[in-house]
Amino acid sequence: RAALALALLTIVVSGCKPAPLPDAASPGAQLYANRCGRCHVPYNPHEMTASMWDTQVTMMEVKIQAAGMPALTSDERESILEYLKRNAGTE
Ligand code: HEC
C-alpha cells in the first residue's frame, strides 16, 4: 500500500512540472535550448505553427543582435528551425 501511494504521488508530482522539450536529447533541441533559452525559458515548439516559427526566429534575431549576443550562423538558424518545425503545433 505504501508503495502504491508513493507511485501515485510520483505521478502527481511529475505531472505538475512544466512539459520538457520534445526530443530533448537531440542536437537540434540542445542548440535551441542553448541559443533561445537565455533571455526566457525556451518555449515549447508545440506552442506555434511552423510558419509562426519562421517569423518568430527572425524577430528573435533582432533581439539577439540588440543584446550584443553572437548572431545565429546560418547552420544554427537552420538546425533550430528544423527542430522547431519538426515539433511545431498545427494551429
Ligand atoms: C536577447 C534575448 C533573447 C533571446 C536570445 C531570444 N529571445 Fe525570444 N524573446 C525575448 C523577449 C524580450 C521576448 C518578449 C517579447 C518581445 O519583447 O517581443 C521574447 C519572446 C519570445 C517568444 C514569445 C512571443 C509571443 O508572442 O508570445 C518566443 C516564441 C520566442 N521569444 C522565441 C525565441 C526563439 C526561438 C529564440 C532563439 C532563436 C529566442 N526567442 C531567443 C528575448 C530573447
Backbone and ligand atoms as CSV (ligand in chain L), in Angstrom:
chain,resi,resn,atom,element,x,y,z
A,1,ARG,N,N,0.821,-1.216,0.000
A,1,ARG,CA,C,0.000,0.000,0.000
A,1,ARG,C,C,0.854,1.265,0.000
A,2,ALA,N,N,1.877,1.269,0.825
A,2,ALA,CA,C,2.747,2.446,0.849
A,2,ALA,C,C,3.412,2.635,-0.506
A,3,ALA,N,N,3.805,1.508,-1.108
A,3,ALA,CA,C,4.467,1.603,-2.411
A,3,ALA,C,C,3.508,2.178,-3.445
A,4,LEU,N,N,2.249,1.775,-3.362
A,4,LEU,CA,C,1.269,2.280,-4.317
A,4,LEU,C,C,1.076,3.786,-4.115
A,5,ALA,N,N,0.971,4.180,-2.852
A,5,ALA,CA,C,0.778,5.603,-2.562
A,5,ALA,C,C,1.961,6.411,-3.094
A,6,LEU,N,N,3.148,5.870,-2.903
A,6,LEU,CA,C,4.343,6.579,-3.367
A,6,LEU,C,C,4.337,6.690,-4.896
A,7,ALA,N,N,3.942,5.608,-5.548
A,7,ALA,CA,C,3.907,5.620,-7.013
A,7,ALA,C,C,2.908,6.672,-7.498
A,8,LEU,N,N,1.753,6.723,-6.848
A,8,LEU,CA,C,0.740,7.702,-7.248
A,8,LEU,C,C,1.249,9.117,-7.014
A,9,LEU,N,N,1.904,9.304,-5.874
A,9,LEU,CA,C,2.424,10.628,-5.550
A,9,LEU,C,C,3.444,11.063,-6.614
A,10,THR,N,N,4.284,10.128,-7.024
A,10,THR,CA,C,5.297,10.452,-8.028
A,10,THR,C,C,4.631,10.907,-9.327
A,11,ILE,N,N,3.552,10.218,-9.698
A,11,ILE,CA,C,2.851,10.597,-10.931
A,11,ILE,C,C,2.272,12.005,-10.785
A,12,VAL,N,N,1.664,12.270,-9.637
A,12,VAL,CA,C,1.041,13.577,-9.429
A,12,VAL,C,C,2.092,14.676,-9.447
A,13,VAL,N,N,3.198,14.463,-8.740
A,13,VAL,CA,C,4.220,15.495,-8.655
A,13,VAL,C,C,4.847,15.763,-10.018
A,14,SER,N,N,5.186,14.688,-10.753
A,14,SER,CA,C,5.833,14.930,-12.045
A,14,SER,C,C,4.839,15.535,-13.037
A,15,GLY,N,N,3.554,15.313,-12.834
A,15,GLY,CA,C,2.549,15.904,-13.703
A,15,GLY,C,C,2.495,17.417,-13.586
A,16,CYS,N,N,3.029,17.977,-12.523
A,16,CYS,CA,C,2.979,19.410,-12.324
A,16,CYS,C,C,4.186,20.144,-12.900
A,17,LYS,N,N,5.197,19.404,-13.257
A,17,LYS,CA,C,6.381,20.069,-13.821
A,17,LYS,C,C,6.049,20.609,-15.210
A,18,PRO,N,N,6.730,21.686,-15.627
A,18,PRO,CA,C,6.495,22.149,-16.989
A,18,PRO,C,C,6.905,21.067,-17.971
A,19,ALA,N,N,6.188,20.944,-19.066
A,19,ALA,CA,C,6.488,19.894,-20.033
A,19,ALA,C,C,7.910,20.053,-20.540
A,20,PRO,N,N,8.681,18.977,-20.533
A,20,PRO,CA,C,10.040,19.077,-21.073
A,20,PRO,C,C,9.970,19.282,-22.590
A,21,LEU,N,N,11.036,19.771,-23.166
A,21,LEU,CA,C,11.075,19.932,-24.617
A,21,LEU,C,C,10.960,18.578,-25.286
A,22,PRO,N,N,10.238,18.485,-26.380
A,22,PRO,CA,C,10.176,17.212,-27.099
A,22,PRO,C,C,11.554,16.848,-27.641
A,23,ASP,N,N,11.855,15.559,-27.635
A,23,ASP,CA,C,13.104,15.075,-28.225
A,23,ASP,C,C,14.306,15.833,-27.655
A,24,ALA,N,N,14.278,16.021,-26.307
A,24,ALA,CA,C,15.220,16.936,-25.650
A,24,ALA,C,C,16.699,16.584,-25.839
A,25,ALA,N,N,16.986,15.319,-26.105
A,25,ALA,CA,C,18.389,14.920,-26.228
A,25,ALA,C,C,18.954,15.161,-27.624
A,26,SER,N,N,18.098,15.535,-28.580
A,26,SER,CA,C,18.581,15.706,-29.955
A,26,SER,C,C,19.450,16.954,-30.058
A,27,PRO,N,N,20.382,16.981,-31.001
A,27,PRO,CA,C,21.259,18.150,-31.154
A,27,PRO,C,C,20.455,19.424,-31.435
A,28,GLY,N,N,19.374,19.305,-32.200
A,28,GLY,CA,C,18.553,20.484,-32.502
A,28,GLY,C,C,17.946,21.068,-31.243
A,29,ALA,N,N,17.448,20.190,-30.347
A,29,ALA,CA,C,16.830,20.654,-29.109
A,29,ALA,C,C,17.866,21.315,-28.210
A,30,GLN,N,N,19.066,20.747,-28.180
A,30,GLN,CA,C,20.091,21.305,-27.311
A,30,GLN,C,C,20.555,22.663,-27.808
A,31,LEU,N,N,20.688,22.759,-29.113
A,31,LEU,CA,C,21.078,24.040,-29.695
A,31,LEU,C,C,19.980,25.076,-29.435
A,32,TYR,N,N,18.751,24.648,-29.619
A,32,TYR,CA,C,17.613,25.536,-29.378
A,32,TYR,C,C,17.618,26.034,-27.933
A,33,ALA,N,N,17.741,25.097,-26.970
A,33,ALA,CA,C,17.716,25.492,-25.559
A,33,ALA,C,C,18.882,26.432,-25.252
A,34,ASN,N,N,20.003,26.174,-25.872
A,34,ASN,CA,C,21.192,26.968,-25.614
A,34,ASN,C,C,21.083,28.378,-26.215
A,35,ARG,N,N,20.623,28.480,-27.458
A,35,ARG,CA,C,20.576,29.794,-28.115
A,35,ARG,C,C,19.297,30.558,-27.806
A,36,CYS,N,N,18.218,29.839,-27.529
A,36,CYS,CA,C,16.916,30.500,-27.378
A,36,CYS,C,C,16.408,30.440,-25.947
A,37,GLY,N,N,17.198,29.925,-25.022
A,37,GLY,CA,C,16.723,29.800,-23.647
A,37,GLY,C,C,17.481,30.691,-22.689
A,38,ARG,N,N,18.091,31.741,-23.211
A,38,ARG,CA,C,18.920,32.593,-22.353
A,38,ARG,C,C,18.164,33.763,-21.779
A,39,CYS,N,N,17.263,34.329,-22.567
A,39,CYS,CA,C,16.528,35.505,-22.098
A,39,CYS,C,C,15.205,35.091,-21.476
A,40,HIS,N,N,14.698,33.947,-21.872
A,40,HIS,CA,C,13.444,33.406,-21.352
A,40,HIS,C,C,13.576,31.898,-21.463
A,41,VAL,N,N,12.711,31.167,-20.772
A,41,VAL,CA,C,12.778,29.711,-20.933
A,41,VAL,C,C,12.435,29.384,-22.387
A,42,PRO,N,N,13.052,28.338,-22.933
A,42,PRO,CA,C,12.724,28.010,-24.323
A,42,PRO,C,C,11.251,27.592,-24.434
A,43,TYR,N,N,10.523,28.269,-25.290
A,43,TYR,CA,C,9.106,27.946,-25.487
A,43,TYR,C,C,8.988,26.560,-26.079
A,44,ASN,N,N,7.892,25.866,-25.738
A,44,ASN,CA,C,7.680,24.552,-26.323
A,44,ASN,C,C,7.332,24.708,-27.812
A,45,PRO,N,N,8.002,23.943,-28.684
A,45,PRO,CA,C,7.731,24.054,-30.122
A,45,PRO,C,C,6.255,23.894,-30.483
A,46,HIS,N,N,5.510,23.091,-29.690
A,46,HIS,CA,C,4.087,22.882,-29.970
A,46,HIS,C,C,3.285,24.173,-29.898
A,47,GLU,N,N,3.832,25.180,-29.217
A,47,GLU,CA,C,3.040,26.392,-28.996
A,47,GLU,C,C,2.837,27.226,-30.252
A,48,MET,N,N,3.623,26.966,-31.283
A,48,MET,CA,C,3.457,27.747,-32.511
A,48,MET,C,C,3.494,26.837,-33.723
A,49,THR,N,N,2.942,27.340,-34.825
A,49,THR,CA,C,2.991,26.571,-36.074
A,49,THR,C,C,4.338,26.817,-36.761
A,50,ALA,N,N,4.622,25.997,-37.744
A,50,ALA,CA,C,5.887,26.122,-38.468
A,50,ALA,C,C,6.063,27.530,-39.042
A,51,SER,N,N,5.011,28.079,-39.630
A,51,SER,CA,C,5.188,29.401,-40.245
A,51,SER,C,C,5.349,30.486,-39.174
A,52,MET,N,N,4.711,30.288,-38.026
A,52,MET,CA,C,4.921,31.250,-36.933
A,52,MET,C,C,6.372,31.206,-36.447
A,53,TRP,N,N,6.940,30.018,-36.469
A,53,TRP,CA,C,8.337,29.918,-36.022
A,53,TRP,C,C,9.284,30.664,-36.946
A,54,ASP,N,N,8.992,30.615,-38.244
A,54,ASP,CA,C,9.807,31.382,-39.190
A,54,ASP,C,C,9.851,32.852,-38.789
A,55,THR,N,N,8.661,33.398,-38.532
A,55,THR,CA,C,8.556,34.810,-38.164
A,55,THR,C,C,9.243,35.061,-36.832
A,56,GLN,N,N,8.982,34.145,-35.886
A,56,GLN,CA,C,9.471,34.341,-34.528
A,56,GLN,C,C,11.005,34.337,-34.475
A,57,VAL,N,N,11.600,33.415,-35.196
A,57,VAL,CA,C,13.062,33.343,-35.159
A,57,VAL,C,C,13.654,34.617,-35.771
A,58,THR,N,N,13.039,35.114,-36.833
A,58,THR,CA,C,13.518,36.363,-37.436
A,58,THR,C,C,13.411,37.505,-36.428
A,59,MET,N,N,12.286,37.564,-35.706
A,59,MET,CA,C,12.134,38.611,-34.688
A,59,MET,C,C,13.169,38.474,-33.576
A,60,MET,N,N,13.457,37.226,-33.204
A,60,MET,CA,C,14.412,36.993,-32.119
A,60,MET,C,C,15.839,37.302,-32.547
A,61,GLU,N,N,16.102,37.187,-33.834
A,61,GLU,CA,C,17.445,37.540,-34.310
A,61,GLU,C,C,17.715,39.029,-34.088
A,62,VAL,N,N,16.650,39.823,-34.176
A,62,VAL,CA,C,16.787,41.257,-33.895
A,62,VAL,C,C,17.127,41.457,-32.414
A,63,LYS,N,N,16.449,40.708,-31.542
A,63,LYS,CA,C,16.705,40.823,-30.095
A,63,LYS,C,C,18.120,40.362,-29.757
A,64,ILE,N,N,18.534,39.297,-30.415
A,64,ILE,CA,C,19.869,38.753,-30.160
A,64,ILE,C,C,20.915,39.803,-30.540
A,65,GLN,N,N,20.689,40.440,-31.680
A,65,GLN,CA,C,21.633,41.462,-32.121
A,65,GLN,C,C,21.605,42.670,-31.177
A,66,ALA,N,N,20.406,43.074,-30.790
A,66,ALA,CA,C,20.275,44.232,-29.902
A,66,ALA,C,C,20.955,43.976,-28.560
A,67,ALA,N,N,20.956,42.708,-28.110
A,67,ALA,CA,C,21.559,42.368,-26.829
A,67,ALA,C,C,23.071,42.181,-26.948
A,68,GLY,N,N,23.593,42.308,-28.170
A,68,GLY,CA,C,25.030,42.144,-28.375
A,68,GLY,C,C,25.485,40.702,-28.266
A,69,MET,N,N,24.552,39.760,-28.427
A,69,MET,CA,C,24.939,38.348,-28.412
A,69,MET,C,C,25.377,37.943,-29.814
A,70,PRO,N,N,26.210,36.894,-29.911
A,70,PRO,CA,C,26.614,36.458,-31.251
A,70,PRO,C,C,25.394,36.049,-32.081
A,71,ALA,N,N,25.348,36.527,-33.321
A,71,ALA,CA,C,24.232,36.206,-34.213
A,71,ALA,C,C,24.196,34.706,-34.490
A,72,LEU,N,N,23.015,34.194,-34.813
A,72,LEU,CA,C,22.911,32.801,-35.224
A,72,LEU,C,C,23.635,32.642,-36.554
A,73,THR,N,N,24.435,31.618,-36.689
A,73,THR,CA,C,25.015,31.323,-38.008
A,73,THR,C,C,23.904,30.706,-38.863
A,74,SER,N,N,24.111,30.640,-40.179
A,74,SER,CA,C,23.035,30.068,-40.996
A,74,SER,C,C,22.821,28.597,-40.651
A,75,ASP,N,N,23.873,27.890,-40.249
A,75,ASP,CA,C,23.708,26.498,-39.803
A,75,ASP,C,C,22.861,26.401,-38.548
A,76,GLU,N,N,23.156,27.287,-37.584
A,76,GLU,CA,C,22.394,27.263,-36.332
A,76,GLU,C,C,20.929,27.590,-36.582
A,77,ARG,N,N,20.712,28.618,-37.402
A,77,ARG,CA,C,19.353,29.032,-37.715
A,77,ARG,C,C,18.595,27.860,-38.335
A,78,GLU,N,N,19.253,27.183,-39.268
A,78,GLU,CA,C,18.621,26.065,-39.955
A,78,GLU,C,C,18.308,24.915,-38.994
A,79,SER,N,N,19.272,24.556,-38.122
A,79,SER,CA,C,19.019,23.442,-37.188
A,79,SER,C,C,17.914,23.783,-36.207
A,80,ILE,N,N,17.918,25.024,-35.720
A,80,ILE,CA,C,16.892,25.423,-34.755
A,80,ILE,C,C,15.518,25.384,-35.422
A,81,LEU,N,N,15.432,25.944,-36.622
A,81,LEU,CA,C,14.134,25.947,-37.309
A,81,LEU,C,C,13.694,24.533,-37.673
A,82,GLU,N,N,14.643,23.713,-38.052
A,82,GLU,CA,C,14.291,22.334,-38.397
A,82,GLU,C,C,13.699,21.647,-37.166
A,83,TYR,N,N,14.345,21.862,-36.012
A,83,TYR,CA,C,13.847,21.276,-34.762
A,83,TYR,C,C,12.465,21.827,-34.409
A,84,LEU,N,N,12.307,23.150,-34.475
A,84,LEU,CA,C,11.026,23.761,-34.098
A,84,LEU,C,C,9.905,23.287,-35.013
A,85,LYS,N,N,10.183,23.232,-36.316
A,85,LYS,CA,C,9.135,22.848,-37.273
A,85,LYS,C,C,8.784,21.379,-37.168
A,86,ARG,N,N,9.785,20.558,-36.887
A,86,ARG,CA,C,9.542,19.125,-36.742
A,86,ARG,C,C,8.572,18.864,-35.585
A,87,ASN,N,N,8.599,19.758,-34.578
A,87,ASN,CA,C,7.761,19.559,-33.394
A,87,ASN,C,C,6.671,20.618,-33.263
A,88,ALA,N,N,6.463,21.397,-34.320
A,88,ALA,CA,C,5.534,22.521,-34.244
A,88,ALA,C,C,4.092,22.066,-34.072
A,89,GLY,N,N,3.271,22.968,-33.575
A,89,GLY,CA,C,1.846,22.708,-33.472
A,89,GLY,C,C,1.180,22.890,-34.824
A,90,THR,N,N,-0.100,22.538,-34.904
A,90,THR,CA,C,-0.769,22.614,-36.199
A,90,THR,C,C,-1.777,23.750,-36.260
A,91,GLU,N,N,-1.983,24.481,-35.168
A,91,GLU,CA,C,-2.867,25.649,-35.258
A,91,GLU,C,C,-2.439,26.747,-34.311
L,1,HEC,C1,C,18.373,38.605,-26.323
L,1,HEC,C2,C,17.349,37.914,-25.563
L,1,HEC,C3,C,16.518,36.872,-26.324
L,1,HEC,C4,C,16.973,35.744,-26.971
L,1,HEC,C5,C,18.402,35.239,-27.097
L,1,HEC,C6,C,15.798,35.095,-27.505
L,1,HEC,N1,N,14.658,35.781,-27.157
L,1,HEC,FE1,FE,12.738,35.208,-27.525
L,1,HEC,N2,N,12.053,36.858,-26.527
L,1,HEC,C7,C,12.847,37.856,-25.974
L,1,HEC,C8,C,11.998,38.878,-25.395
L,1,HEC,C9,C,12.475,40.147,-24.680
L,1,HEC,C10,C,10.655,38.464,-25.612
L,1,HEC,C11,C,9.372,39.199,-25.174
L,1,HEC,C12,C,8.524,39.637,-26.322
L,1,HEC,C13,C,9.044,40.844,-27.043
L,1,HEC,O1,O,9.639,41.758,-26.416
L,1,HEC,O2,O,8.853,40.889,-28.287
L,1,HEC,C14,C,10.746,37.187,-26.313
L,1,HEC,C15,C,9.640,36.425,-26.691
L,1,HEC,C16,C,9.691,35.227,-27.369
L,1,HEC,C17,C,8.538,34.447,-27.746
L,1,HEC,C18,C,7.085,34.746,-27.379
L,1,HEC,C19,C,6.440,35.625,-28.392
L,1,HEC,C20,C,4.975,35.777,-28.103
L,1,HEC,O3,O,4.334,36.395,-28.966
L,1,HEC,O4,O,4.481,35.291,-27.084
L,1,HEC,C21,C,9.001,33.366,-28.430
L,1,HEC,C22,C,8.177,32.232,-29.022
L,1,HEC,C23,C,10.437,33.482,-28.505
L,1,HEC,N3,N,10.827,34.617,-27.835
L,1,HEC,C24,C,11.252,32.592,-29.166
L,1,HEC,C25,C,12.646,32.689,-29.229
L,1,HEC,C26,C,13.494,31.853,-30.055
L,1,HEC,C27,C,13.011,30.758,-30.991
L,1,HEC,C28,C,14.770,32.246,-29.825
L,1,HEC,C29,C,16.054,31.708,-30.465
L,1,HEC,C30,C,16.157,31.895,-31.932
L,1,HEC,C31,C,14.732,33.320,-28.834
L,1,HEC,N4,N,13.428,33.568,-28.527
L,1,HEC,C32,C,15.846,33.947,-28.288
L,1,HEC,C33,C,14.217,37.860,-25.922
L,1,HEC,C34,C,15.054,36.882,-26.451
